Structures are given as C-alpha cells and as structure tokens.
Amino acid sequence: MKNTIAALAVLTTLCSPAIAGDTPAPEGARVYFVNLEDGSTVSSPVTIVFGLSGMGVAPSGTEKENTGHHHILLDRPPLGEGEDGADELEYGLPADENHIHFGGGQTEVTLDLEPGKHTLQLVMGDQNHVPHDPPVTTEVITINVE
C-alpha cells in the first residue's frame, strides 16, 4: 500500500505541469480570424480561416516549444468564464459542440450553422488541449448567419 501511495505521489508530481496549464505562450503570440470580423453577416456553411503569428501550429500530443493547436469556442462565454471557465484554464478544453478541437493542426474549418447570431472565439491549446499561459485567444466575435 505504501508503494502504491508513493508511486501515485511521484506520478502526480511528474504529470501536474502538463495538467496545470503551465505551457508558456511565446511573447507577442497572436491568433486571429482571417476572414471574419465582429458583426459579419455570412451564409451557411461558414468557412472560418484561422490566423496565427508569433508561434507555430502542431498537432495535439506534440510537445514542441512555442507551438499549439486551434480550438473554437462556439456560442459560449469567453475562455475562463462561465460554469466551467476555471477548469478550462487549468485542466484543458472539453470536446463538445461548444468546444471544437483542431488537434490535427488544421487552420480552417467549414461549419454548418443555424441561421441567427453565433459567437466565436479562437483559443490556442498546448499538446494536452490546455490554454497557454497567458492564454492566446481572440476576443469573442458575433456573426450573423442568414
């Protein structure tokens, strides 16, 4: 039993930096929407092109300094806010209809969105889908789908 507890303590210590959101963001790193801006009116399907400067794109699971992969937060509060906000920053982004992952290193997507207003925010995540420190995000924008 003591060996099991000791092993768990060592494992927790070794793994906690990957879980704690401690991957540093390169100074000046910036993510942005290439083809959309706040207030854009578009038709569905919507093609969204991601822009990135000051760091590189790498697939999830790739541990390489100054890289990450894209996520879109769709129709939800800004990163770090809302019911699960603190968990997103510390433990990583969930994968669901409001947190769209691009773990293959993709830099654009075409989404079928219902007519109406939708909010979008781009967020870079490290190899474990945890936002960098400080987070590399866009402001939340609102688009209108006709």
Sequence and secondary structure as in RCSB ss.txt:
>XXXX:A:sequence
MKNTIAALAVLTTLCSPAIAGDTPAPEGARVYFVNLEDGSTVSSPVTIVFGLSGMGVAPSGTEKENTGHHHILLD
RPPLGEGEDGADELEYGLPADENHIHFGGGQTEVTLDLEPGKHTLQLVMGDQNHVPHDPPVTTEVITINVE
>XXXX:A:secstr
 HHHHHHHHHHHHHHHHHHTT  B  TT EEEESS  TT EE SSEEEEEEEESSEE  TT   TTEEEEEEEES
S  TT STTHHHHHHH    BTTEEE TT   EEEE   SEEEEEEEEEE TTS B BS  B   EEEEE 
